[in-house]
């Protein structure tokens, strides 16, 4: 199956975002990737800041898993998604000149709210695996990448 590639970008904090105050509902847990972990079998997207594909449907939620590649200078948003397990796990292989961070946000159709803690990826790069738990299966979520220049690849799953 051919990979679907969508370019999208955001250059600042999410437009409808509340201040980066964790909700307390969804703790982020940094753990080694499980033995045998591999990117999901879903579609692949390319995310970048400063570019949005014509006909971009990123506001519509899609199912998990999905894979991604990325390169940004300031910040960017992933596509919107829903979970069916109350959990979102993000595997990222990142190269950056500074520490970067990834937040999980819930789309509230008003003021979006950060869920749980921020995952930090050191400038040294490498592969990292983080999970957010205690999520509502009826909500729409997205990842927010920020702080400095970075590039890499990853996978978002619900297990």
N, C-alpha and C positions, 0 to 999 in steps of 0.2 A: 504494500500500500504506500502510495506516495506521501511524503511528509507535507503537512500543511504549514506554511510559513507566513506569519503575520507580523509586521513591524508596527510597533506602537511606542509612544514615548510621552513622558511627562517630565517637566523640568523643575517642579517644586513639590511642596506638600500636596496631598490630594485636595482637589478643589473644594470638596465638601467635608473636609476632615476636621475633627475636633482636635484639640491639642493632644500631643502624643502621651496620653495618660492611659496606661494599661487598664483594662476593665477588671482584671483580677479573675475572670472566668476561665481563661485559657492559658495555663502556664506553659512556657516554652521549656522543653527539656532537651538539653544537648546530650546526645548519646552517639557512640560510634554507629556507623551504618550496620544494620544486621548482617550476619554472615550470608553471603550469596546475594546481597542486595544489588539489584540492577535497575536502571531507569524503567519507568512504566511503559506499557505497550500503547499508550495514547499518542495523539498527534504531537508534532514538534512546532514550536513557535519561536520567533526571534524577536526579542525585546530590545529597544534602544531609546534613549531620550532624544528629543528633537525631531522625531519622524513618526507620523501616524499614517498607516496604510489607508488608501482610498477604500471606502466601504467597510472600515474597521467595525467589527461587531463586539468589541471588548466589553461593552456594557451588558451584554447578555451573558448570563451564567452558563457554564458548561460543566460537564461531569469530569471527575478525576479518573485515571491519572492523565497528566500531560507532561511533556518534556519541553525544555527550552534552552536556547542559547541567548546570550546577552552581551551588550557592550554599552556602557553609559559613562557620562562625565559628571553628572550631578545627582540625578535620581531617576527612577522609572517605576512604573506600575506593571504588574503581571496582568494576565487576563483574569476575568471574574470566574469563580467556580463555586460549586456546592460540594459538601461532603455528605456521605451517607452513614458514616461511622462515628461522628462527633469528634473526629481527629483529622488533622492535616499534618503531613510530614513533608519536609522539603530537603532534598539532597542537592547540594551545590558544590561544584568544583570551580573555584574562583581564583583569578589572578588579579591582584590589585596593588597599587603603590601605597595605599593607606588602608587602615581598617575600614571595612564597610559594615553596614547593618541591614537586616531584613526584618520588617514588621509584618504581622498579619492584621488586616483590617476587615471589619464587617461593613458591608454596604447597607446603610439604613435608610436609603432614599431620602436623605436629609443631611444630617451631620454624621459622617462615618466615624467609627470608634475603633481604636487600636485594641486588639485582643491579646492579652497576656504580655509577656516580656519580649524584648527585642533580641533577636539572634545576632551575635557579633561574629564577623569573619575577619581574622587577622590579616594584615598586609602580606604576611609570609605566604598566603594562599593555601591551597590544599583543598581536600574534600571534607565537607562537613555535613552532618545530618541532624536536623532539628525537628521536633514534633510539637504541635500545639494541641492540647486536649480539652475536653469539656465544652466543645462547640455545639451550636444548635444546627441540626440538619436542615432546618427550614431557611437558614440565612445564606446570603451570598457573600463570599469572601474574596480577597485579593492580597497579593504580597506587594510590599512597597520596599524597593531597594534604594538605599541612599548612602551618602558620604563618599565623595571622591570618585575617581575613575576606577572602573573595574570591567573585567570581561570574564566569561566563563560559560558554564552549561549546568543544567540541573534537571530535576524531575520532582513533580509534586504528586503525592499519592494520599490516600486516606487510610493507609495502614503502615 
